[in-house]
Amino acid sequence: AHDNSDLALEIAHLLLIDVVGYSKLPVEEQIAVMQKLNAIVRETECFKGAREAERLIRLPTGDGMVLLYFDSPEQPVRCALQITEALRKQSQVPVRMGIHSGPVSRVMDVNEQTNVAGAGINVGQRIMDCGDAGHILLSQHIAEDLIQYRQWQPYLHELGECTVKHGLKLHLFNFYRDGVGNASLPEKLRHRGRWRRANAADIVRPIRRQASPLIVAAAALMLAGLIAALGFFIFTHQGFLTKKATSPKAIPEKSIAVLPFENRSENEANEYFAAGIQDEILTRLSKIAGLTVISRTSTQQYKSAPQNLPEVARALGVAHILEGSVQKIGEAARVNVQLIKAENDSHLWAETFDRKLTDIFSVESEVAKTIADQLQVRLTGREKEVLAAIPTTNAAAYDAYLRGLAYTLKAATTPETTLGAQKYLREAVRLDPKFALAWALLSQVDAISLYTLSLQPTAELVEETRHAAETAFSLAPNLGEAWLAKGYYEFACLKEYDKALEYFEEARKFLPNKSWIPQAFVTRRQGHWEQSDKYFQEAERLDPRNVSLLTQHALSFVHRRRFDEANRMLEQVLNIAPDDIDTIALQAAIAQGRGDLTGASALLAPLRPTAEHASILEVQAYQSILERRPGPMIARFQEIVSQPDPALGYINGELRFWLGWLQEVGGDRVSAEESWRAARDELKTFLAQQPQSLFLLDDLALTSLGLAERADAFDFARHAAQAVPLESDAVSGPLPVEILARVAAGLGEPDQAIASLQIVLSQPGDSALGLSVPLTPALLQLDPMFDKIRNDPRFQKLAFPEKGE
């Protein structure tokens, strides 16, 4: 007998697919059906991404196929969803699927081709065989992996145990929701006597988040035995193990989430009004210290009245849910609200309010006060005043405020959303100059636009930010939003971080449940990294599904080159927003920072960003530069810069710089200089308006380096260092130092380059190239901008620190 002891076992995440009724079809139809199915599978993003990364094995099975993924248990599930969607749109091919994770071995078949064998495939086949057309059945093993990810929980429904071929007992789960999968009980299990129900009820129940201690212990023993006996490695996304969930934290009884209010107005344009009323009620509730109120960013991902309300409440960590609807009719409005105890989906209170628009504030106040009463929260005198406050008596001003507020509530802050918010908020304060809440929001919108540089930070805009904050504060010194506006002005406009913290801490007293108070950002700029982490954690408690918040916390780890922790945070983001391209690009940038160009390439290959996603384009460009294969990206950048988008501002010039760098690496010096000259001219136009802009100064220093304009390159680099001194900003301060290192390296000044690199590598910070990942030894080894000093022994010591002295 052949000795199989030397076969290398590895864990594969398997998707098995076959065509139901295939053998009954005429041969011509069999061929046509398989051609359709193969074409659909080959076009799915999961399939293409894994194939290009060489992390996929495909096995034909006559009436179907087996796809073996090796990075994450989510991959076969995502692929199944993509195939299901494509089949629904393109074809009526009746298929069933089975998904399982298990050990396999790669073997050579009779044709000397790579094949796969092992228990993983055998079990997967048995699982699929139990299904009917449309079913997506999962093994208990992979279901327990998926239950750790919130977006998969609603899809997972426990079927119980059944016996299959050779007496093998399998615990199965049915994967279905919202038209995906087949919700019915599989016929084979219902009629062949092999079915044993999970419980006495006839209802197929959703999978529960926690396994019993006995199951957990048994699983742990089984896993330990497998590891000891087989010695396999478990491969997961980005190289770190997906952790099992620990016991969930106790949900506070006096906690609530306000779900999106349904717009029942005949005019869809009144959506802003429903969103505004919801947010105002939520804001009033959030000012009650005795309540735990989940922020809008997390609740907005759900429907107005979801069917799986207890699951939504558990995901948000609250005991109660407020649902509502708003109907605006002329100068009147009808608001329906209902307070629900999530555990048993029971209604505690419901009310319908019919009000004139001039009296809409009474609805917001009454709803908040009634909820406090229902949840037995004792209000302080100040809280009673806050709930009863009427911010304006001018209905038109309030309508303009709600329209401006709606722009700030959109998922992403863009120049368009910022301009829209400013337009209506300026109208609101024009109509009612004593509207403190509108002044405060206008100041915050201005400050955020200045901080992110999504708009030109002109002197006029800085002055409006100051004036709006001061006006709000003078009108309503006990308004939390006014304190918040003052803090934003100190932070974004004056860079007075200590003063900003004082205002933010005061704002917290008035806004105890507001997550997005940026102490985490201020303390990060001050270099107080651990304190910043604590602020992020507190914000995440109140806003657990806010992807922007989680991404920013991940960036804090990136700045410190703590890439494993950053990736864990980014996995949380992808659990909430699967396939988010910004998150995937950041993971790719982390892989670049580690020198893992293969991993970065696999992540970037499926992405198709437009000019609006300039940062992602730059990560892709940098990948081509590090690989020194810039050809395809040159064509992409030429296409983009040929039709610049005016809304992108100075980013158009920045993209021209990248095009020049790509062209130079590709050996086309003439075209590179042409691109750099165009970039320089465009960037200088913006610098005239924003002379202290760190990003513009950095871009111009590198562009001048490309053009070998020695004096300008050093001047821009030094000016950037003066604009943001290293000691004043722990995040951005290292940027000018890195730029100086790049300029000095490229212009043959090794002493200055080495001295600057030693500083940059010794501390946390952002990236001078706008890629979010700071300079690392691995990047020094790959980046062509350092080629001129690559053989310097001092550079070698920095690029290869593991070699020691």
C-alpha positions in Angstrom: 0.0 0.0 0.0 1.1 3.5 -0.7 2.2 5.5 2.4 0.2 8.7 2.6 1.9 10.0 5.7 3.9 12.6 3.7 0.8 14.2 2.2 0.7 17.9 3.3 -2.7 18.7 4.9 -4.1 22.2 4.7 -7.5 23.7 5.5 -9.6 24.7 2.5 -12.8 26.6 2.5 -14.9 24.8 0.0 -17.9 25.8 -2.2 -19.5 22.9 -4.0 -22.0 23.5 -6.7 -24.1 21.2 -8.9 -27.0 21.5 -11.3 -30.1 19.9 -10.0 -31.6 17.4 -12.5 -28.5 17.5 -14.7 -28.5 13.8 -15.6 -32.1 14.1 -17.0 -31.1 16.8 -19.5 -30.3 16.0 -23.2 -26.5 16.1 -23.8 -26.8 19.4 -25.8 -28.6 21.0 -22.9 -26.1 19.6 -20.4 -23.3 21.3 -22.3 -25.2 24.6 -22.6 -26.1 24.6 -18.9 -22.5 24.0 -17.8 -21.2 26.7 -20.2 -23.6 29.2 -18.6 -22.7 28.2 -15.1 -19.0 28.2 -15.7 -19.2 31.7 -17.3 -21.2 33.0 -14.4 -18.8 31.6 -11.8 -15.7 32.9 -13.7 -17.1 36.4 -13.7 -17.6 36.7 -9.9 -15.3 39.1 -8.1 -14.4 36.5 -5.4 -13.4 33.9 -8.0 -11.3 36.4 -10.1 -9.6 37.8 -7.0 -8.6 34.5 -5.6 -7.5 33.1 -9.0 -5.3 36.1 -9.7 -3.7 35.7 -6.3 -3.2 32.0 -7.0 -5.2 31.1 -3.9 -7.9 29.1 -5.6 -8.2 25.6 -6.9 -11.0 24.6 -9.3 -12.2 21.0 -9.7 -14.9 20.1 -12.3 -17.3 17.4 -11.2 -19.3 16.7 -14.3 -22.6 18.2 -13.2 -20.9 21.0 -11.2 -17.7 22.0 -9.6 -15.7 22.4 -6.4 -14.0 25.8 -5.6 -11.4 25.6 -2.9 -10.4 28.9 -1.2 -7.5 29.2 1.3 -7.7 32.6 2.9 -11.0 33.1 4.7 -14.2 31.1 5.4 -16.1 34.1 4.1 -14.8 33.6 0.6 -17.0 30.7 -0.5 -20.0 32.4 1.1 -19.4 35.7 -0.8 -18.9 33.7 -4.0 -22.1 31.8 -3.4 -24.0 35.1 -3.0 -22.4 36.6 -6.1 -23.3 33.4 -8.1 -26.9 33.5 -6.8 -27.3 37.1 -7.8 -25.9 36.5 -11.3 -28.1 33.4 -11.8 -31.2 35.5 -10.7 -30.4 38.1 -13.4 -28.9 36.1 -16.2 -30.1 32.5 -16.1 -32.6 30.0 -14.6 -30.0 27.3 -14.0 -31.2 25.3 -10.9 -28.3 24.8 -8.7 -27.7 23.8 -5.1 -24.6 24.6 -3.0 -22.7 23.2 -0.1 -20.1 25.1 2.0 -17.6 23.6 4.4 -14.1 24.1 5.8 -11.9 21.0 6.2 -8.6 19.3 5.6 -7.5 18.5 2.1 -4.3 17.4 0.3 -2.9 18.4 -3.1 -2.1 15.3 -5.2 -1.1 14.6 -8.8 -3.7 12.8 -10.9 -3.2 10.4 -13.8 -2.7 13.4 -16.2 0.0 14.8 -13.9 -2.2 17.7 -13.0 -2.8 19.1 -9.5 -5.9 17.5 -7.9 -7.2 17.6 -4.4 -8.4 14.9 -2.1 -9.4 14.6 1.5 -12.1 14.6 4.1 -12.9 18.2 3.5 -14.2 17.5 0.0 -16.0 14.3 1.0 -17.9 16.1 3.8 -18.7 19.0 1.6 -20.2 16.7 -1.0 -22.5 15.1 1.6 -23.6 18.5 2.8 -24.5 19.7 -0.7 -26.3 16.4 -1.4 -28.8 17.1 1.3 -30.1 20.2 -0.5 -32.7 21.0 -3.2 -32.6 23.6 -5.9 -31.7 27.0 -4.5 -30.4 25.6 -1.2 -27.1 26.8 0.2 -26.3 24.5 3.1 -23.4 24.9 5.5 -21.6 22.7 7.9 -21.6 23.6 11.6 -17.8 24.2 11.4 -18.1 27.0 8.9 -21.3 28.4 10.4 -19.6 28.9 13.7 -16.9 30.8 11.9 -19.4 33.0 10.1 -21.5 33.8 13.2 -18.6 35.9 14.5 -19.4 38.3 11.7 -22.5 40.4 12.2 -23.5 40.7 8.6 -23.8 36.9 8.2 -25.9 36.3 11.4 -29.3 37.0 9.8 -28.5 34.5 7.0 -27.7 31.5 9.3 -30.5 29.2 10.3 -29.9 26.0 12.2 -31.4 22.8 10.8 -30.1 20.3 13.3 -28.4 17.0 12.9 -28.9 14.4 10.2 -27.3 11.1 9.1 -25.8 10.8 5.6 -23.9 8.1 3.7 -21.9 5.6 5.8 -23.7 6.7 9.0 -21.9 10.1 9.1 -23.8 12.6 11.3 -23.7 16.2 10.1 -25.1 19.3 11.9 -26.4 21.5 9.1 -27.3 25.1 8.7 -29.4 26.7 6.0 -28.2 30.0 4.5 -31.0 32.3 3.3 -32.4 35.8 3.6 -34.1 38.4 1.4 -34.4 36.2 -1.7 -31.0 34.5 -1.3 -31.1 30.8 -0.9 -34.1 28.5 -0.2 -35.9 28.9 3.1 -37.8 25.6 2.9 -36.7 22.4 4.7 -34.8 20.1 2.3 -37.0 17.3 1.0 -34.4 14.6 1.5 -34.2 15.4 5.2 -38.0 15.6 5.6 -39.0 12.3 4.0 -36.1 9.8 4.3 -36.3 9.3 8.1 -32.8 10.7 8.5 -34.0 14.0 10.1 -33.7 14.9 13.7 -35.0 18.3 14.6 -32.9 20.8 16.5 -35.8 21.2 18.9 -39.4 20.2 19.2 -40.7 23.3 17.4 -41.5 23.1 13.7 -39.9 26.5 13.1 -36.4 26.5 11.7 -34.7 28.8 14.1 -31.9 31.3 13.4 -28.5 30.3 14.7 -27.7 31.5 18.2 -24.6 33.6 18.7 -23.2 31.5 21.6 -22.6 27.8 21.7 -23.0 25.9 24.9 -19.9 25.5 27.1 -19.9 21.7 26.3 -19.9 22.4 22.6 -17.2 24.9 22.9 -15.1 22.6 25.1 -15.6 19.7 22.7 -14.7 21.9 19.7 -11.6 23.0 21.5 -10.5 19.5 22.2 -11.2 18.4 18.7 -9.2 21.3 17.3 -6.3 20.6 19.6 -6.4 17.0 18.5 -6.4 17.9 14.9 -3.5 20.3 15.3 -1.5 17.7 17.2 -2.2 14.9 14.8 -2.1 16.7 11.4 0.0 19.7 12.0 -2.0 22.0 9.7 -2.0 25.7 9.5 -5.3 27.7 9.4 -5.0 30.4 6.8 -7.2 33.5 7.3 -7.5 36.9 5.6 -4.4 39.0 6.0 -2.6 36.3 7.9 -4.2 36.5 11.4 -6.6 34.1 13.0 -10.2 35.0 13.2 -11.1 34.9 16.9 -14.2 33.2 18.3 -16.5 35.6 20.1 -16.3 35.7 23.8 -19.4 36.0 26.0 -21.3 39.2 25.0 -21.3 42.1 27.4 -24.4 42.7 29.4 -26.8 45.0 27.6 -27.7 48.0 29.8 -31.5 48.0 30.5 -31.7 51.8 30.0 -30.3 51.8 26.5 -31.9 52.7 23.2 -31.3 52.9 19.5 -33.4 55.2 17.2 -33.8 53.5 13.8 -34.2 55.5 10.6 -37.7 57.0 10.4 -39.7 56.1 7.3 -40.6 58.9 5.0 -44.3 58.5 4.3 -44.7 61.8 2.4 -45.8 61.5 -1.2 -42.9 63.7 -2.2 -39.7 61.7 -1.9 -37.8 65.1 -1.7 -39.1 65.3 1.9 -36.7 62.5 2.9 -34.6 65.2 4.5 -37.4 66.1 6.8 -37.9 62.5 8.1 -34.1 62.1 8.6 -34.0 65.5 10.4 -36.8 64.7 12.8 -35.2 61.3 13.6 -31.8 62.9 14.3 -33.3 65.7 16.4 -35.1 63.1 18.6 -32.0 61.1 18.8 -30.0 64.2 19.7 -32.3 65.1 22.6 -32.2 61.6 23.9 -28.4 61.6 23.7 -28.3 64.6 26.1 -29.8 62.5 28.9 -26.9 61.1 31.0 -28.9 58.3 32.5 -29.5 56.7 29.1 -27.1 54.9 26.8 -28.0 56.0 23.3 -26.4 54.5 20.2 -25.2 57.0 17.6 -27.0 57.5 14.3 -24.1 56.3 12.2 -24.6 52.8 13.6 -28.4 52.8 13.5 -28.7 54.2 10.0 -27.5 50.9 8.4 -30.8 49.3 9.3 -34.3 49.5 7.9 -37.1 51.6 9.5 -38.9 48.6 10.9 -36.7 45.5 10.5 -38.2 42.0 10.8 -35.3 40.7 12.9 -35.6 43.5 15.5 -34.1 41.4 18.4 -31.1 40.6 16.3 -30.6 44.3 15.4 -30.8 45.3 19.1 -28.2 42.7 20.0 -25.9 43.9 17.3 -26.3 47.4 18.6 -26.0 46.4 22.2 -29.4 48.0 23.3 -32.4 46.8 25.2 -34.9 49.1 23.4 -35.6 50.3 19.9 -37.5 53.4 18.8 -39.2 53.1 15.4 -41.0 55.9 13.6 -42.4 57.5 10.5 -42.9 61.0 9.3 -45.4 62.4 6.8 -45.0 66.1 5.8 -48.1 67.7 4.3 -47.8 71.3 3.4 -47.3 73.3 6.6 -48.1 70.3 8.9 -46.5 67.0 9.8 -47.6 63.7 11.2 -45.1 61.8 13.3 -45.6 58.2 14.4 -43.3 56.6 17.0 -43.3 53.4 18.9 -41.0 52.2 21.7 -40.2 48.5 21.6 -38.6 46.2 24.2 -36.3 44.3 21.9 -35.9 41.1 23.9 -39.5 40.0 23.3 -40.4 42.5 20.6 -43.2 44.0 22.8 -44.5 47.5 22.4 -44.1 49.7 25.5 -45.5 52.9 24.1 -46.8 54.3 20.8 -48.1 57.7 19.8 -49.2 59.7 16.7 -48.5 63.4 16.7 -50.2 65.8 14.3 -48.5 69.2 14.4 -48.0 72.4 12.5 -44.4 72.8 11.4 -44.1 75.7 13.9 -44.9 73.3 16.7 -42.7 70.4 15.6 -40.3 70.9 18.5 -43.0 69.9 21.0 -43.0 66.4 19.3 -39.3 66.0 19.7 -39.4 67.1 23.3 -42.4 65.0 24.2 -41.0 61.9 22.6 -37.7 62.2 24.4 -39.4 62.9 27.8 -41.8 60.0 27.4 -39.0 57.6 26.6 -37.1 58.8 29.7 -40.3 58.1 31.8 -40.9 54.7 30.2 -37.3 53.6 30.9 -37.5 55.1 34.4 -34.7 57.6 33.9 -34.7 60.5 36.3 -34.0 63.8 34.6 -32.0 66.6 36.1 -33.2 70.1 36.0 -30.8 71.0 33.2 -31.9 68.0 31.2 -35.5 69.0 31.5 -34.6 72.4 30.1 -32.6 70.9 27.2 -35.5 68.7 26.3 -38.0 71.5 26.4 -35.8 74.0 24.5 -37.1 75.5 21.3 -34.1 76.3 19.0 -36.1 78.7 16.7 -39.6 80.0 16.2 -39.0 80.5 12.4 -40.4 77.5 10.5 -38.5 78.5 7.3 -35.2 78.7 9.2 -35.8 75.3 10.8 -36.7 73.8 7.4 -33.4 75.2 6.0 -31.6 73.8 9.0 -33.0 70.3 8.4 -32.0 70.5 4.8 -28.5 71.4 5.8 -28.4 68.8 8.5 -29.4 66.1 5.9 -26.2 66.8 4.0 -24.1 66.3 7.1 -25.8 63.0 7.7 -24.8 61.5 4.4 -22.4 58.5 4.5 -19.4 60.4 3.1 -18.2 63.9 3.5 -17.5 65.3 0.0 -17.1 68.8 -1.5 -20.7 68.4 -2.7 -22.2 67.5 0.7 -20.2 70.2 2.4 -21.3 72.9 -0.1 -24.9 71.7 0.3 -24.8 71.9 4.0 -23.2 75.3 4.0 -25.8 76.7 1.6 -28.8 75.7 3.7 -27.2 76.5 7.1 -26.2 80.0 5.9 -29.8 80.4 4.8 -31.1 79.2 8.2 -29.0 81.8 10.2 -30.0 84.5 7.7 -33.6 83.8 8.4 -33.1 83.6 12.1 -29.9 85.2 13.3 -30.5 83.9 16.9 -30.7 80.3 15.8 -27.7 79.0 17.9 -28.0 75.4 16.8 -27.7 76.3 13.1 -24.7 78.6 13.9 -23.0 75.8 15.7 -23.5 73.3 12.9 -22.4 75.7 10.3 -19.1 76.3 12.2 -18.6 72.5 12.6 -19.2 72.0 8.8 -16.7 74.7 8.0 -14.1 73.4 10.4 -14.3 69.9 9.1 -13.9 71.1 5.6 -10.8 73.0 6.6 -9.4 70.0 8.5 -9.9 67.6 5.6 -9.0 70.2 2.9 -12.0 69.1 0.9 -12.5 72.8 0.2 -10.1 75.6 -0.2 -9.2 76.8 3.3 -9.4 80.5 2.5 -9.2 83.3 5.1 -12.9 84.0 4.6 -13.8 80.4 5.5 -11.6 80.5 8.6 -13.3 83.7 9.6 -16.8 82.2 9.1 -15.8 79.2 11.2 -14.8 81.5 14.1 -17.7 83.9 13.8 -20.3 81.0 13.6 -18.8 79.3 16.7 -18.6 82.6 18.7 -22.2 83.5 17.8 -23.5 80.1 18.8 -21.7 80.3 22.1 -22.8 83.8 22.9 -26.5 82.9 22.1 -26.5 79.6 24.0 -23.6 79.1 26.4 -25.2 75.9 27.8 -25.6 74.4 24.3 -23.3 71.4 23.9 -23.1 71.9 20.2 -21.7 75.4 20.7 -18.9 74.1 22.9 -18.2 71.5 20.3 -18.0 74.2 17.6 -15.5 76.2 19.6 -13.4 73.1 20.0 -13.5 72.3 16.3 -12.3 75.9 15.6 -9.4 75.6 18.0 -8.5 72.2 16.6 -8.9 72.7 12.9 -8.1 76.3 12.4 -5.7 77.3 15.1 -4.1 74.0 15.9 -4.5 74.9 19.6 -4.8 71.3 20.8 -4.9 71.9 24.6 -7.6 74.6 24.2 -9.6 72.3 21.9 -9.5 69.6 24.5 -10.9 71.9 27.1 -13.9 72.8 24.9 -14.4 69.2 23.9 -14.4 68.1 27.6 -17.0 70.7 28.4 -19.1 69.6 25.3 -19.1 66.1 26.7 -20.9 67.3 29.8 -23.8 68.5 27.7 -23.6 65.6 25.2 -22.9 62.5 27.3 -23.9 60.1 24.5 -22.2 61.8 21.5 -19.5 59.5 20.1 -18.0 61.9 17.5 -16.4 64.3 19.9 -12.8 64.3 18.6 -10.7 64.0 21.7 -9.2 60.9 20.1 -8.0 63.0 17.2 -6.6 65.7 19.3 -4.7 63.5 21.7 -3.4 61.5 18.7 -2.0 64.8 17.3 -0.4 65.4 20.6 1.3 62.0 20.6 -0.7 60.7 23.5 -1.5 57.5 21.7 -2.7 55.4 24.6 -5.1 58.1 25.7 -6.3 58.4 22.1 -7.0 54.7 22.1 -9.2 55.0 25.2 -11.2 57.8 23.6 -11.7 55.7 20.4 -12.9 52.7 22.6 -15.4 54.9 24.4 -16.7 56.3 21.1 -17.0 52.7 19.7 -19.1 51.7 22.7 -21.7 54.4 21.7 -21.2 53.9 17.9 -20.3 50.2 17.4 -21.0 50.1 13.6 -19.5 53.4 12.6 -17.0 52.4 9.9 -15.4 55.8 9.8 -14.7 55.6 13.5 -13.3 52.1 13.3 -11.1 53.1 10.3 -9.7 56.0 12.2 -8.8 53.8 15.1 -7.2 51.4 12.7 -5.1 54.3 11.3 -3.9 55.0 14.8 -2.4 51.6 14.8 -1.0 52.1 11.3 0.7 55.3 12.3 2.5 53.3 15.0 3.3 50.5 12.6 1.2 48.1 14.7 -0.1 46.4 11.5 -1.7 43.3 13.1 -3.9 45.4 15.4 -4.8 47.7 12.5 -5.8 44.7 10.4 -8.0 43.4 13.2 -9.8 46.8 13.3 -10.2 46.7 9.5 -11.7 43.3 9.6 -14.4 44.7 11.9 -15.0 47.4 9.2 -15.4 44.7 6.5 -17.8 42.8 8.8 -20.1 45.8 8.7 -19.3 47.0 5.1 -18.2 44.0 3.1 -16.0 44.7 0.1 -15.5 48.4 1.1 -12.8 49.5 -1.4 -11.3 52.1 0.9 -10.7 49.5 3.6 -9.3 47.0 1.2 -7.0 49.6 -0.2 -5.7 50.4 3.3 -5.1 46.7 3.9 -3.1 46.6 0.7 -1.1 49.7 1.8 -0.3 47.8 5.1 0.8 44.8 3.0 3.1 47.2 1.1 4.5 48.5 4.3 5.4 45.0 5.3 7.0 44.4 1.9 4.3 41.8 1.0 3.8 42.9 -2.6 2.1 39.6 -3.5 -0.5 40.1 -0.8 -1.0 43.8 -1.7 -1.5 42.9 -5.4 -4.1 40.3 -4.6 -6.1 42.9 -2.6 -5.8 45.7 -5.2 -6.4 43.6 -8.4 -10.2 43.6 -8.1 -10.6 47.3 -7.3 -11.7 49.7 -10.0 -11.4 53.2 -8.4 -12.3 56.4 -10.2 -10.7 59.8 -9.8 -13.0 60.4 -6.8 -11.1 57.6 -5.0 -7.7 59.3 -5.6 -6.1 57.7 -2.5 -6.9 54.2 -3.8 -5.5 55.1 -7.2 -2.3 56.2 -5.5 -2.0 52.9 -3.6 -2.4 51.1 -6.9 0.2 53.4 -8.5 2.6 52.9 -5.6 2.2 49.1 -6.0 3.2 49.4 -9.7 6.2 51.6 -8.8 7.3 49.2 -6.0 7.0 46.3 -8.5 8.7 48.5 -11.2 6.0 47.5 -13.6 4.1 50.8 -14.2 2.7 50.2 -17.7 -1.0 49.5 -17.0 -1.2 52.3 -14.4 0.3 54.8 -16.8 -2.6 54.3 -19.2 -5.1 54.6 -16.3 -3.6 57.9 -15.0 -3.4 59.4 -18.5 -7.1 58.7 -19.0 -7.9 60.4 -15.7 -5.8 63.5 -16.0 -7.0 64.0 -19.6 -10.5 64.8 -18.1 -9.8 66.5 -14.7 -12.7 66.9 -12.3 -12.8 70.5 -11.0 -14.4 69.4 -7.8 -11.2 67.5 -6.9 -9.2 70.7 -6.6 -5.5 70.2 -6.0 -5.9 66.4 -6.2 -5.8 66.8 -10.0 -2.2 68.1 -9.7 -1.3 65.4 -7.3 -2.5 62.8 -9.8 -0.3 64.4 -12.4 2.7 64.0 -10.1 2.0 60.3 -9.8 1.7 60.0 -13.5 5.1 61.5 -13.9 6.6 59.1 -11.3 5.0 56.2 -13.1 6.4 57.4 -16.4 9.9 57.9 -15.0 10.0 54.4 -13.5 8.8 53.1 -16.9 11.8 54.8 -18.5 10.0 57.6 -20.3 11.8 60.7 -18.9 10.4 63.1 -21.5 6.8 62.3 -20.7 7.5 62.3 -17.0 8.9 65.9 -17.1 5.9 67.0 -19.1 3.5 65.6 -16.5 5.5 67.1 -13.6 5.6 70.5 -15.2 1.8 70.4 -15.6 1.5 69.2 -12.0 3.8 72.0 -10.7 1.8 74.7 -12.5 -1.5 73.4 -11.2 -0.3 72.9 -7.6 1.2 76.4 -7.4 -2.2 77.9 -8.3 -3.6 76.4 -5.2 -0.6 77.2 -3.1 -1.2 80.9 -3.7 -4.5 80.5 -1.9 -3.3 78.0 0.7 0.4 79.0 1.4 0.6 76.9 4.6 -1.0 73.7 3.1 1.3 70.8 4.1 -0.1 68.6 1.3 0.6 71.2 -1.4 4.1 71.9 -0.1 4.9 68.2 0.0 3.5 67.6 -3.5 5.5 70.5 -4.9 8.7 69.4 -3.2 8.4 66.0 -4.8 7.4 67.5 -8.2 10.4 69.8 -8.1 12.6 66.8 -7.2 11.3 65.0 -10.3 12.2 68.1 -12.4 15.6 68.3 -10.7 14.8 71.8 -9.6 17.1 71.6 -6.6 16.5 74.9 -4.9 12.7 74.7 -5.2 12.6 71.1 -4.0 14.6 72.0 -0.8 12.7 75.2 -0.3 9.3 73.5 -0.4 10.4 70.8 1.9 11.7 73.2 4.5 8.6 75.4 4.2 6.5 72.3 4.9 8.6 71.6 8.1 8.0 75.2 9.2 4.2 74.9 8.5 3.9 71.7 10.6 6.9 71.4 13.0 7.7 67.9 14.1 7.3 68.6 17.7 3.8 70.2 17.3 2.0 67.4 15.5 2.8 63.7 16.1 0.7 62.6 13.1 1.7 65.1 10.3 4.9 66.3 11.8 7.0 63.5 10.3 5.7 64.1 6.8 8.0 67.1 6.0 10.9 65.1 7.4 10.2 62.2 5.1 9.8 64.6 2.2 13.2 66.1 3.0 14.7 62.6 3.1 13.3 61.8 -0.3 14.5 65.1 -1.8 17.9 64.8 -0.3 18.2 61.1 -1.5 17.1 62.0 -5.0 19.4 65.0 -5.3 22.6 63.3 -4.0 22.7 64.5 -0.4 23.1 61.2 1.5 24.0 62.7 4.8 20.9 64.7 5.1 18.8 61.9 3.7 20.1 59.4 6.2 19.7 61.8 9.1 16.1 62.5 8.1 15.3 58.8 7.6 16.6 58.0 11.1 14.1 60.4 12.5 11.2 59.2 10.5 11.7 55.5 11.2 12.1 56.1 15.0 8.6 57.4 15.6 5.0 57.1 14.6 3.4 59.2 12.0 1.5 59.5 8.7 2.9 58.9 5.2 4.3 61.6 3.1 2.8 60.0 0.0 -0.7 60.1 1.2 -1.0 56.3 1.5 -1.6 56.3 5.3 1.2 53.9 6.0 4.4 55.5 7.4 7.8 54.7 5.9 9.1 51.2 7.0 12.4 49.3 6.4 10.5 47.1 3.9 9.5 50.1 1.9 13.1 51.5 1.9 14.1 48.2 0.3 11.6 48.6 -2.5 11.0 52.3 -3.2 13.0 53.6 -6.3 13.1 57.1 -4.9 16.0 55.9 -2.7 18.0 54.2 -5.4 20.8 56.8 -5.4 21.7 56.1 -1.8 20.8 52.4 -1.8 24.4 51.2 -1.5 25.3 53.5 1.3 26.1 51.3 4.4 24.1 53.6 6.6 21.0 53.2 4.4 21.5 49.4 4.3 21.5 49.4 8.1 18.1 51.3 8.1 16.6 49.1 5.3 17.8 45.8 6.8 17.7 46.3 10.6 17.5 42.6 11.2 21.1 42.2 10.1 22.2 44.2 13.2 25.5 45.8 13.4 
